[in-house]
């Protein structure tokens, strides 16, 4: 790949999805959900979260407060997947 193309591609933003857990309600339970309802997840507060680019798992990490003091959440990476084709 030419350096110009590689440099251009390296600046393309990628959306990362953070999965904190899954819920498995019945349709009946979904239909009764209202404001302030609690939907239990299959993970604990201190369990790792998973980071996805599209449908590909790319890393795992721990949720934490953003160090900038903005009150936002951040993820500290604890495990990063190897890119395809890397031994």
Phi, psi and omega per residue, in radians:
X1 nan 2.327 -3.126
X2 -1.133 2.598 -3.125
X3 -1.030 -0.663 -3.141
X4 -1.090 -0.736 3.135
X5 -1.181 -0.759 3.134
X6 -1.076 -0.748 3.119
X7 -1.124 -0.710 3.128
X8 -1.148 -0.751 -3.141
X9 -1.161 -0.567 -3.098
X10 -1.179 -0.258 -3.140
X11 -1.720 0.012 3.138
X12 -1.329 2.173 3.129
X13 -1.223 2.530 3.122
X14 -2.168 2.293 3.091
X15 -1.442 2.256 3.114
X16 -1.896 2.303 3.078
X17 -1.830 2.324 3.123
X18 -1.847 2.137 3.125
X19 -1.785 2.077 3.140
X20 -1.688 -0.169 3.120
X21 2.746 3.085 -3.141
X22 -2.231 2.638 3.061
X23 -2.086 2.668 -3.110
X24 -2.325 1.072 3.130
X25 -1.344 2.793 3.002
X26 -1.398 2.882 3.081
X27 -1.044 -0.699 3.124
X28 -1.038 -0.773 3.115
X29 -1.127 -0.681 3.101
X30 -1.090 -0.694 -3.103
X31 -1.194 -0.359 -3.135
X32 -1.701 -0.002 -3.139
X33 -1.128 2.373 3.100
X34 -2.352 3.007 3.078
X35 -0.935 2.429 -3.131
X36 1.291 0.092 3.037
X37 -1.193 2.657 3.121
X38 -1.970 2.205 3.138
X39 -1.918 1.819 -3.093
X40 -1.121 2.453 3.093
X41 -1.789 2.922 -3.111
X42 -1.515 0.186 -3.127
X43 -2.287 2.769 3.094
X44 -1.560 2.941 -3.110
X45 -1.040 -0.636 -3.085
X46 -1.649 0.042 3.125
X47 -1.255 2.678 3.119
X48 -1.120 2.648 3.013
X49 -1.782 2.805 -3.131
X50 -1.981 2.426 3.121
X51 -1.876 2.254 -3.125
X52 -2.132 2.438 2.917
X53 -1.921 1.892 -2.970
X54 1.156 -2.236 3.105
X55 -1.794 0.214 -3.099
X56 -1.724 2.163 3.064
X57 -1.218 2.125 -3.098
X58 -1.990 -0.315 -3.115
X59 -2.964 2.934 2.997
X60 -2.274 2.745 -3.134
X61 -2.915 -3.050 3.140
X62 -2.014 2.350 3.052
X63 -1.198 2.512 3.054
X64 -2.731 2.931 3.062
X65 -1.288 2.462 3.081
X66 -1.067 2.316 -3.074
X67 -1.222 -0.147 -3.137
X68 -1.341 -0.166 -3.116
X69 1.420 0.245 -3.086
X70 -1.380 -0.167 -3.087
X71 1.444 0.092 -3.139
X72 -1.564 2.790 3.056
X73 -1.453 2.680 3.063
X74 -2.456 2.973 3.089
X75 -2.202 2.190 3.018
X76 -1.617 2.045 -3.076
X77 -1.229 2.329 3.101
X78 -2.017 -0.286 -3.121
X79 -2.703 2.282 3.116
X80 -2.117 2.275 -3.141
X81 -1.246 2.563 3.048
X82 -1.308 2.441 3.065
X83 -1.085 2.651 3.083
X84 -0.983 2.474 3.079
X85 1.527 -0.043 3.118
X86 -1.752 2.216 -3.119
X87 -1.526 nan nan
